[in-house]
Amino acid sequence: MKHDLQSKNLKKAREELNEAKQRVAEAKQQVEELAQYIRRDCVEIAGIQPTRDLSCEAIVNSIGETIGVPITADDISIAHPIPSYNQSAAPKLIVKFTRRQVRNKFYQARKKLASKKAKDLPRLDLESNARVYISESLTPYKKNLFGQVNKLKKRLKWKYIWTYNGRIYLKQDENNVVHTFDTLEDFDKFQSRNRSTNN
């Protein structure tokens, strides 16, 4: 009798613990989604280092001209360099737009920078051969997830990886389905399915 009661109490405690863990996981996911949502009007630009004589706004304007999305001063809420402790990393700046429509046009036109280098951008008088590219502003969690998915892409020799509204997309080639990733759990499930398929 006493043993049965202890077993019931232990089972109940385990159930309550599992429920608590689930609530914590859901709360963390909600916080993550909110943090990414706050970044929805932002993009990051890599490959050009702002200086005293070269403002972030001038860089954004020049890139906008290059990709066919003219940017005015009223379109930019704030733009500033992103601090980095990695000296070998490409310099980055973050840009927050006042209108999401402009931000989306700017981001969607990023492919027009594919063959461009810093020295190719108009009115900046740069000599750098660094590649310039635009990416979404991701939370640290999403950046880590993107890094994991990108490593897998390279290992599998797949062709495409991109993000949109904080979601990560992976595609083997033009003729295959698109896989989406919002969490590390999504990534783990994909790896498990991929291992099962290859075995």
Buried (B, 14 or more C-beta within 10 A) or exposed (E): EEEEEEEEEEEEEEEEEEEEEEEEEEEEBEEBEEBBEEBBBBBBBBBBBBEEEBBBBBBBBBBBBBBEBEBEEEBBEEBEBEEEEEEEEBBBBBBBBBEEEBBBBBBEBBEBBEEBBBEBBEEBEBEBEBBBBBBBBBBEBBBEBBEBBEEBBEEEEBEEBBBEEBBBBBBBEEEEEEBEBBBEEBBEEBEEEEEEEEE
